[in-house]
């Protein structure tokens, strides 16, 4: 971006924001960016899916972002009901209103088109906007969305932590185990020579296939799993379930994601800590209950139907963006691109598949949904990038073309780029449930080698989930008598 006017401000009570206004290159478009984790800082450089987008690098957009109403990334802010609501669903709408007003004042005209781009919590913010404020943005990009926030940060993360630190003991699996486990998964799933599993939903490799036999011990050249390690892996691949076998979060880790688990799902040492433990700690202590619970840890999460209903009912509608009914967004002309790495170690991609299938059901089927919303899955890609597969993409140009030219993206080009900026491999990603399959026998690094093939596993995905994707209702909350009181009304 060239020369710009840097606007920094505060939206009451304390939503800090930055708005960059290009002085000579603006082409009448506005781009709002999401944040990550629990946010707590402002960055207008956090563009999640724009690799190679010329209008962005040329300064065509006015760009804004906020800290979602609090400073620093721990959960203590959620003890204040106003800050809780700002983080949960209000701050991005407030910023959109303020930024558009400033843009109109500065340039003498309102933006012609407005876009939102975010990954992780930013993806959550993106879907919140589409669901609650359907006229704020013409085009929305939601990457790896943490939209099922409550269940993700309690049941999903606590399940993996309790699975790794089995029965409260030291970690059964550490980072040193990930490479040999991943090698076994690639073999068991029949991965091609490039080591990228294109359709991990179709693989049901069982860790017991490499369990140590009686008297056998694991060695570098003859790796095998203990019984506890088999239990840990089976639990991670199965996802959090209650006493009746129903999922408490609509997702689980896919085979092939193992190399991305380091320090998130598994620790470096048996007595180390993981990112999952930390996420659960902040959520369970400060974000779920009506008052702080500063001593709770991941070990206090119970995987029962009763506990699930208790936790999910306390702040229903506050943190979650799970409504699949996007009629208002579609009718306003909105376009939505969802994308998710299939090797995501933080937010299982299955949850986004499940949400998108719910959108298809609510919106009249796959064909009707594809006219305004499409999901792209990236094999081998970790959380918001990285991993083993081509992990950079330009969804921003795609969403702009969809909004302004009516050109829906039939594929997105994904690339691996080395430290010198050289593209080392590339492949297309096709709209769900189609995968890129090398049907030509050409180089795995050449996108022309691939054609779209329908994934029966993705298309047929069904989950025994205790929860549901809400449809047709809006949730309204008020702070009264020391707690968050939820009321519902027909949308």
N, C-alpha and C positions, 0 to 999 in steps of 0.2 A: 504494500500500500504506500502511495506517495504522501504528500503533505495532507494533513487532516487536522480538523479542530477536535481537541480532546475534551469531552464533556464528562465530568465526574460529579455524581450527586447522590442524594439519599432520598428514597421514597419512604414516608413514615410507616412504621416507626424507625426502622433501621435497615432497609434494603439498599445496600450500597451498589451502585452501578457505574459502568463506564460506557460511553457512546462515542464512537469514532465517526466523524463526519468528513468525508473526503472534500477537499477544497475545490478541486478542478475536475476530478474523474468520476464523480457520482453519476450513475445512470438510473436514478430514481427507484432503486431497490433497497430494501431493508433486510438485514440478516441478524437474527437473534440466536445467541449460542447458549447451550446448556453447560452444566458443570459436572463434577464427578464426586463419587463418594457421598459424604454428607455436606459437600460444598463448603462454604465458609471463606471463600476468597473470590476476587473478581479477576477474570482474564478474558480479553477479547481476542486471544490467540488460540483458544481451544476449539479449533474447527475439526470436527471428527471425521468427516467423509468428503474431502474436497481436494484430494491429491490431483494436481494438474488443472484445477479450475481456474481458467484465465480471468474471468470477471473478478474473482476474489483477489488474485494477485495484482490485478490492474487497478484495484481500488474502486470498483463499480458499486460496491455495497456500502451503505452505512451499517456499521456493526456494533452490537451492544451485548452486554452480559451483566449478570449480577451475582451476588454472593448468596442469594436466596434468603436474605434477611438475618444473617448471623455471621459472626467472625470465628474462624477456626473450625476444624472438621470433626469435633466430638459432638455427642448427642445432648449435652447439658442444656442447650438452648431450648430443647423441646419441653422443658418444664414450664416454659412460658406459653400460655395458650395462643397468643397472637403470633409469636415466632414459630410455633408449631404449625399453625395454619399457613403462614407465609411459605414455609418450606414445603408443606404438604401439597399445596395447590394454588396459592394466590400470587406469589411473587412474579412469576413470568407474565401473567396477565397484567399486573400492575406496571411492569417494565414495558410491555408492549404499548400500553396506553401512553406512558410518559415519553418513550422514545419517539413514537409517531408524532406526538405533539411538538416535541423539540425539532424533529426533522421538518415539519411543516413550517415552523417559525423560522428556522435557519435558511431553508431553501425557497420558501414561499410556495411550497406545494407538498402534499402528502405523498408518501411512497406509492409508486404504481403497484408494486407487488411486495409482499412480505413473506419471509421464509424463516424456518426454525431448524436448527441442526444441533443434535446432541447425542451423546453415547453414555451408557450406563445410567447414572442418575439423570444425565442429560436426555437419554431416551425416555426415561420416566416423565420428565418435564414435557417432552415432545408429545407423548400420548395424553398427558393431562390436558394440554392445550387443545388437541383434537377432540377430546371427549367433553371437556367442560366449557371451553371458549372457542367454539368452532369457526368463528369469523375473524379471529386474531391473525391467522396466517393462511396464505394461499397454498403454500407447499411446506411440508414437514418431513424431516428425516429423523427417524428414531432408530438409533443403533443400540444393540444389546440392552434393551430397556429394562430397568429395574422397576417395572410398573406394578408388579405384584410384591411391593416393597415389604409389607409386614410379614408375610409368610416366608419370603426369601431371607430376610435378615434375622428371623427367629428359627423357623423349622428347618429350612434348607441348610443354612450355615451351621446350625447347632448339630444337625444330623451328621454332616461330614466330620465335624470336630469330635463328636462322641464316637464316631466310627473309627477314626484314626487313633484317638486316645481311648481305646477300647476298655470298657469297665473301669474307667478312671485311671488306668495305668499309663506307662510311657507309650509313645507313638509306636504303633506296629509297623508303620511305613514311614520312611524318611526320604529326603530328596535323592539319596544314593540309590534307592530302589526304583526310581522312576524310569530310568533308561532301559533296564532289562525288562521291566513290566511292559513298557511301551513296545519294545521289540517283540515280545510274545503276543501282544495285542495285534500288531501289524500282521504277524504270521497267521494268527487265528482268524483274523477278519479278511484274509486274502488280499492285503493291500498291494498295489502295484509297486514297481521299482522306485518310484519317487517318494514312497512312504506316506502318501496322503490318502486317507480313507474318504472317498467322495460321498459315501452314503452310510455314515456310522449308525444311523437308525436301524439299518438292516442287519447289523452285526450283534450277535448275542454271545460272544466269546465268554466262556466261564473260567474264572481264575483257578478253579480246582484242577484244570487241565495241566497246570504246572505246579501243583502242590507237591511238596517233598514227600517221598516215599519213606516208609519205615527205615530209620537208620541213616537217611540221607540228610546232608546239610548243604545249605546253599553256598555256591562258590562263584567266582567271577565268570568261569567258563562253563558252569553248570548251575545256572540260577534256578532256584525253586522257592516256593512260598510256604510259610508255616500255616497251620490251620487258622491262627488268628489273622494272618494277613489275607487269607482267602475270605474270611468273614468280613474284614474291613472293605476289601474291594467290592465284594458282592453288595454290601450296603451302599457304597458310594454310587455304583452303577444303578441300583434300584431306586434310590431317592427316599426321602423321609415318609414313613408310613405309620399309620395308627395301629391299634391292636386288632383291627379288622382287615388290615392289608390295604387300606385306602391311602393314597398319597395326601400329604399335608401341604405340599407345594407341587404344582403341576410340572415337574421337571426333575431331571437327574443328569449326572455326568455321562456323556457319551463315550464309547470306546474310541480311543485314539487321542484323547485330550490329556493323557497322563503327563507328558513333558511340561505341561503348563501348570501343574499343580504345586510346583515348588513354592514354599513359604505362604501359600494361600490355603491349600487344603492340607498339605503335609509340611512338617517342620524340617529344618536342617539336621537337628539332633533329636533323639527320642524324648528329651525333656524340653525341647524348644516350644515356641508359640507359633500360631498361624494367623493369617488374616481373617479366616472365618471366626476364630475365637474373638477377635477384636470387634468385628462387625456385630456379632451377637451381643457382646458386652454393652456397647453403646445403645443398641436398640432396646434390649430388655431392661436396662437400668433407667433409661430416661425418656424413651419414646412411646412405649406401649401403655404403661399403666398411668393412672390419674395422678399419682404422686411418685417421686423418685424412689427407686429400689437399688441403692448404691452397692449392695453386696452381691447381687445376682450375677451369675456367669452362665456360660453355655451349658454347664452341667445341670442347671436348674430347669431347662426346657424339658417338658414331658411330651412324649409322642403318643398322645391319646386323643380321642375324639372330643372328650370333655374339655381338655386343656386347649385344644385348637379353637373350639367355639368361644372359650373365654377370651383368649388373646385376640382373635380376629374381631370379636364383637366390641371390644373396648374402644377402639378408634376407627370403627368402620367408616370408610370413605375419606378419612383424613389423609392417609399416605398412599393409597392405592389408586392406580389408574387402570382398571380392569374392565370397564364397560365396553362391550363389543359393538354397541349400537352407535354407529358413526353416521347416521342419517343426516344430522344437521350439518356435519362437516362436509359430507358429500354434496348436499343440496346447496351449500355455499360455494361450491366449485373447488373445494380443497382436494389436494393430492398428497398421498402419504407413501413414503418409501421406508419400509422396515428392513433392517439388515442385522445379521448376527453371525459371529464366528462359531462354527460347530465345535471348536476346541476351547470354548470359553470356560475358564476355571472359576470365575466369580458368579456368573449368572448363566445357568444351564440354558442352552439354546432351545431345548424342548419346550420350555415355558413360553417362548415367543411363538413357536409353531402352534402350541395349544391355543394361545390368544388369537392368532391369525385365523385358525380354523373356526374359533368362536365368532370372529368378525364375519367370516364367510357365511356362517349359519344365520347370523342376525341380519345380514345385508342381502340375502336372497340367493346365495350360492357363489361359487368360485368365479364365474364369468362376470356377474354383477359387481363383485368386489374388485376384480382386476381393473375395472374402469377408473378406479380412483385410489386403490391401495394395493401394493405389491410387496412381497417379502422375498429377500435374497439371503441365502445361507452360504457361508464361506468355509469350505473344508479346511481343517487344520488350523484355522485362525483362532487366536486366543482372545482375551477380553479387550474389545475395542481396538484390536490390532496385535501385531506380534504373532508368535506361534510358528508353525511349520509351513503353512500354506501362504500363497500370495495374499498379502494383508492390507494393501492400500487400494483405495477406490475413490472415484469421483461421483458420488451420488448428488452433489450439489448442482453440477451442470445438468444431470439427468432430471432433477426435480424442476429446475428452471425451464428446461425444454418442455416438460410435461405441462407445466402451468401456462407457459406463454405460447407454445406451438401445438399443444395437444398431442405431443409425441410421447406415448407411454413407453417406458424402458423395457424392451424385450430381453435385455441382458445388461449386466454391468461388468466392465473389465476390471479384474483384480490383478495386482502386480506385486512382486517382491522387488525391493529396491535396496541396493547395497549402500554402504557408507559414502560412496562417491556419487550417489545419485543415479547409478546405472541400473536399468531394469534387468534382473537376472532370470525372471520367469513371469509368466502371465497366463491367466485362464479366465474364461467368462464365468459369471455366476448368473443363473437363470431364475426366473420367478418360481417360487414354491408352487408345487412340489417337484419341480424339474431340477435335475442335477447335471453337471457338466461331465460327460463321459468321453474318454478318448476312444472314439470309434474308428479312427483313421490309421492308428498305429504310428502316428507322427510323434514328434518330440513332446514330452509332458510339459515342457516350458513354453510351448507355442500355442497361443489361443486358438489357432485355426485347426488344431487337432481335435477339438471338442465339438460335440453336438448335444442338444438337450435331450435327456432321457427321463421319463417320468419315474419318480421313486415311489414304488408301491408302499414302502415302509412309511415314508413321510405322509403320503396321501391317506393311508389307512390308520394314522396315529390315533389311538384312543387311550384315555387315561382313567383309571379308577381314582378319582380325586374327590376328597371330602368337600372341597369348596366349589365355587362356581363363578363364572364370569357374569357379573351383574348386567342386566339389560333392561332398558325402559324405565329406570328410576334415577333420580338425582338424589344425592345424599347431602343433607344440610346439617351442619353442626353448630352448636352454641355452647359457650362455657358458662355453666350455671351450677351453683351450690358445690363448687370445688371439683367439678368433673365435666368432661365433654359429653354433652347430651346430643344424641343423634336423632334426627327426624327424617322421614322420607316422604317424597311427594312424586306423583307421576310426572315424568319429564315431558 
